[in-house]
Amino acid sequence: MKSQQTHVLEVNASGRIDNSASRALTRDLIAALDDRYGNVQTVRRDLAHGVPFVDAEWIEANFTPDDARTETHRKALALSDSLVAELRNADVLIIGTPVYNFSIPAALKAWIDMIARARMTFRYTENGPKGLLEGKKAYLIVATGGVPVGSDMDFATPYLKHALAFVGITDVEIIAADRLNSQAEESMDAARAQIAELVHLAPQAA
């Protein structure tokens, strides 16, 4: 029975709008999830036009206690608050990203900086930081021109997994479309086959 609504947050980091491998695969994954679960509600956050970087104004606002924040503080945090709310509300997070110069695009790093918020997505304890977004599923769709995903040259996927774990998201699947410069068709076919397998194995909605 496919009645329970599944909330998906799709974050696209590719600077390329058309002919983007990561964007094509995120669409395929969402279609597969919709077929599997039905009633999938997707919120799309496109980072192609950039995300503001953390600056002095943002830092001051973030470290000011909520009950002491001014309107200027709240304005500085408004986008970050929205991004956190999108992530909190999601059952499933899909990040589609290319690898630029061995790591993630700057816009995706800026998004991570905006959602890593003490007392909102993680908290400090006597045993160190603890993520507050447990119970979510994440898929990382990673497209590369030449870097093999999982190799010593890949600094993107380990960082993303670590950053997500920091906020409590530890159930993470990596779908790789790598070395597209030399084996595009084979890599895309393999990624699509992996999507089909992963979604088929996912638990059915109640």
C-alpha positions in Angstrom: 0.0 0.0 0.0 1.5 3.4 -1.1 -0.2 5.9 1.0 2.3 7.5 3.4 3.9 10.6 1.9 7.6 10.6 1.4 9.4 14.0 1.6 12.4 14.3 -0.6 14.9 17.1 -0.6 16.8 17.3 -3.9 20.0 19.4 -3.8 21.7 19.9 -7.2 25.2 21.4 -7.2 26.2 21.1 -10.8 27.0 24.4 -12.5 25.8 22.9 -15.7 22.0 23.1 -16.2 21.7 21.2 -19.5 23.5 17.9 -20.3 24.4 17.4 -16.6 25.0 13.8 -15.7 24.3 14.4 -12.0 21.1 16.2 -12.7 19.9 13.5 -15.1 20.6 10.8 -12.5 18.8 12.7 -9.7 15.7 12.8 -11.9 16.0 9.1 -12.5 16.3 8.4 -8.8 13.3 10.6 -7.9 11.3 8.9 -10.5 12.3 5.5 -9.2 11.4 6.5 -5.6 8.0 7.8 -6.8 7.4 4.5 -8.5 8.5 2.6 -5.4 6.6 4.6 -2.8 4.1 6.7 -4.6 3.0 10.1 -3.1 6.6 11.5 -3.2 6.8 15.2 -2.4 10.0 16.8 -3.7 11.5 20.1 -2.6 14.2 21.2 -5.1 17.2 23.3 -4.0 19.3 24.3 -7.0 22.7 25.7 -6.1 23.7 26.6 -9.6 23.4 30.3 -9.0 25.4 30.1 -5.8 24.8 30.2 -2.1 26.1 33.0 0.1 29.3 32.3 2.0 29.6 32.5 5.7 30.7 36.0 6.6 31.2 38.2 9.7 27.6 39.3 9.8 26.4 35.7 9.6 28.8 34.5 12.3 27.7 37.2 14.7 24.1 36.4 14.1 24.6 32.7 14.5 26.5 33.0 17.8 24.0 35.5 19.2 21.4 33.7 21.5 18.0 33.5 19.7 16.2 35.7 22.2 18.8 38.4 21.8 18.9 38.5 18.0 18.0 41.7 16.3 16.1 42.0 13.0 19.5 42.4 11.3 20.6 39.1 12.8 17.4 37.4 11.7 17.8 38.7 8.2 21.4 37.4 8.0 20.2 34.0 9.1 17.0 33.8 7.0 18.3 31.8 4.1 20.2 29.4 6.5 17.0 28.9 8.5 15.1 28.0 5.3 17.8 25.5 4.2 17.8 23.9 7.7 14.0 23.7 7.6 14.1 22.0 4.2 16.6 19.4 5.5 14.7 18.8 8.7 11.5 18.2 6.9 13.0 15.6 4.5 12.7 11.9 4.9 15.2 11.4 2.0 18.0 13.7 1.0 19.4 13.4 -2.6 22.6 15.4 -3.4 23.6 15.5 -7.0 27.1 16.8 -7.5 30.0 16.8 -9.9 33.6 16.6 -8.7 35.4 19.8 -9.4 39.2 19.7 -9.0 39.0 16.5 -6.8 36.3 17.9 -4.4 32.8 19.3 -4.3 31.7 22.6 -5.9 32.0 25.7 -3.7 28.3 26.2 -3.7 27.7 22.8 -2.1 30.3 23.6 0.5 28.5 26.8 1.2 25.2 24.9 1.5 26.8 22.6 4.1 28.1 25.6 6.0 24.6 27.0 6.1 23.0 23.8 7.4 25.6 22.9 10.0 24.0 24.9 12.8 24.7 24.2 16.5 21.4 23.5 18.5 19.6 23.1 15.2 21.2 20.2 13.3 23.8 19.2 15.9 24.6 19.9 19.5 27.7 19.8 21.7 27.8 17.1 24.4 30.4 16.1 27.0 31.3 13.3 24.5 31.6 15.7 21.5 29.2 16.8 18.8 26.0 14.8 18.2 23.9 15.1 15.1 20.2 15.9 15.5 18.9 14.7 12.0 19.0 11.0 12.6 16.6 8.6 10.8 17.0 10.1 7.3 18.2 8.4 4.2 20.7 10.1 1.9 21.8 9.3 -1.7 24.9 11.0 -3.1 24.9 11.0 -6.9 28.5 11.8 -7.8 29.6 12.5 -11.4 33.2 12.9 -12.4 35.1 13.5 -15.6 38.2 11.5 -14.7 38.4 10.9 -11.0 37.4 7.4 -9.9 34.9 7.7 -7.0 36.4 6.1 -3.9 40.0 6.5 -5.1 42.7 8.4 -3.3 42.0 11.3 -5.6 38.3 11.5 -4.5 38.0 14.0 -1.7 34.4 14.7 -2.4 32.6 11.6 -1.2 34.5 11.1 2.1 33.9 14.8 2.9 30.2 14.6 2.1 29.7 11.4 4.2 31.6 13.0 7.1 29.6 16.2 6.9 26.3 14.4 6.8 27.3 12.1 9.7 28.1 15.3 11.7 24.5 16.3 11.5 23.2 12.8 12.2 22.7 11.4 8.7 24.6 8.1 8.5 22.4 6.0 6.2 24.1 7.1 3.0 24.3 5.4 -0.4 26.8 6.6 -3.1 25.8 6.3 -6.7 28.8 7.0 -8.9 28.9 8.1 -12.6 32.6 8.5 -12.7 35.3 8.7 -15.5 32.7 10.1 -17.9 35.4 11.5 -20.1 36.4 8.0 -21.1 33.4 5.8 -20.4 30.3 7.9 -20.3 27.8 5.4 -21.6 29.0 2.5 -19.4 29.2 4.7 -16.3 25.7 6.1 -16.8 24.3 2.7 -17.4 26.0 1.4 -14.3 24.7 4.3 -12.2 21.1 3.7 -13.5 21.4 0.0 -12.7 22.5 0.9 -9.2 19.6 3.2 -8.7 17.2 0.4 -9.8 18.8 -2.0 -7.4 18.9 0.3 -4.4 15.3 1.5 -4.8 14.1 -2.0 -5.3 15.7 -3.1 -2.1 14.3 -0.1 -0.1 11.6 -0.9 2.3 8.0 -0.4 1.1 6.0 2.5 2.6 3.4 1.4 5.1 
